[in-house]
Amino acid sequence: MGEQYGPSDLSHSSDRPIHPRWGLVRRGLSATVKTVRLKSIALLASAALAAAAMLVGPSVNADDAARPRQPAKPNVLLIVMDDMRSDDLDWMRTVQRRIAARGTSYENFYAPTSLCCPSRASMLRGQYPHNTGVLTNAQPDGGWQGFQPSESTTLATVLDPTYRTGHVGKYLNGYRGRTQTYVPPGWDDWKTAVRTYHYLKVVTNNNGVVQRNHGVNSPTLFGAQAARFLKRSRRSADPFFLTLSFVTPHNGKPRGDGDSGITSPFVPGPDRGTYRGPRPAANPAYNEADISDKTGPVADLEPLTQQQKFKQVIRNAQRRESLASADRAVRRVLDTLRDTRQDADTYVIFLSDNGYLLGEHRLPGKKGLPYEPASRLPLLISGPGVPSGNTWTSATGMHDIAPTILDMTGTPSSFPMDGQSVLASAGRPDGNPDRAVLLEQADLPIDAENDGAIRYAPPRAVEDVTWKYRGIVSDGWKLISWDKRESYELYDLESDPYELTNVYGQSGSADVQLALQDRLDRLWLCRADACAG
């Protein structure tokens, strides 16, 4: 039996929840502050031309004094989780104590599209999915095949050859096969899974050579490969950029580890049965009793069955138990950074590609939706000059990651990006209420994931895509446009963090509703600088 723990053992160093919307503490706003916030966002519509004329974002508008001091050639370690919710962070001790507590937590970080491939493409190119062209998890307009035309212009190609670039772990769905030896441009050290979702039978492409790694849990394997990269980097004159991409806590094989046959991640023996945290039902949105205010697909759902409830309990426990092995791998990597004396010059970024719904709003085992458990993700940044225990509350998105890394390294981009660096915000305690993040999800005419299997669909140009929804998050508000249903949902995330009450159409929210609609119309299908408007 492994060590047992719950969220009370994992408190942040400042004794406050890192993500209060998911914890027991909920922020309250006075009527006066509430009124100011409503007026602030209502002014966004009238400020459209001014906003479009400049880059709006935490780093662009930050004072130079707020920018963390950087070494001449800083390293960057980017750690990526798969399907990890924001509230799952409480079950990763090392990540909390050695990244969150020593850096800045971005409380409102969103995946514009809550699916792994669109998110990863946005991460590597600094663009919204409607500009990367990666709209789903499978070809032709998603997955690795959909991303291939863009592989010549990514973070890796921009940083190489100035930086020693490396990738370890998961890449994009569709990058698979028994003889997969292709290495994308820009990567100097490529240790990438070509059989991804079997935790104990991972097959990797090691710089063009296929290697079977049977019997080793994938987080352990990826952590060891990343540690070796860091040891070799110590002997290099060039700084490094390393992406360490875990599969955890994505569903995967083998089965029979106490999961009762339910799709869930693999949990190593010592970690099984150690979860002592809350069940999904502790979330107020779980199996939502009254969905009469909902206008999207949720409006058609029946309450969860007993079998569905049982599955969510098992799935939630095993997802969080599986995080322990990934957390140990992160500890090994951070220890290697320290032991090789590279930690002082290294930025560490920790994030997830998308979240996961575990019964909230009657949605069992779902992603690809705009609701908070699926779209709002953990983002932590620590490193040179980044203050300890800081929190940034403005909206940020996956498309901001590439510009942030280029800002860290002092590298100009060779292609247009939609996002903006958030590096300077790491040194500021305040927020930037003007910042907005676009949410978008193309309708899926294909089976996005089936243990890596792919179904084909006709190619689609972005302008011809049918969109499941479009939305926008700004200043604590979220507007969702369900395009196929021609309906809307509007949530005040400050007073209603669980999205229980749709206030669209109510007189008290008319101004903010109009402002967000205008902002959504202006950002829709935006490109580069126009995405700051």
Secondary structure, DSSP 8 states (H G I E B T S, - for coil): ----B-GGGG--TTSS-SSTTTSS------HHHHHHHHHHHHTTTTTHHHHHTS--STTTTS-GGGS----SS-EEEEEEESS--GGGGGG-HHHIIIIITTSEEETTEE-SS-SHHHHHHHHHHTS-HHHH---BSSSSSBHHHHHGGGTTSSHHHHHTTTSEEEEEE---TT---TT-----TT-SEEEEEEE-SBTTEEEEEETTEEEEEETS-HHHHHHHHHHHHHHHHTT-SS-EEEEEE--TTS--B---SSSTT-------GGGTT-B-S--GGGSTTBT-S--TT--SGGGG-----HHHHHHHHHHHHHHHHHHHHHHHHHHHHHHHHHHTT-GGGEEEEEEES---EESBTT-EEE-SSSSHHHHEE-EEEE-TT--TTEEE-S-EEGGGHHHHHHHHHT---SS--S----TGGGG-SS--TT-EEEEEEE---S---STT---------GGG--EEEEEEEETTEEEEEEGGGTEEEEEETTT-TT-----TT-GGGHHHHHHHHHHHHHHTT--GGGGG-
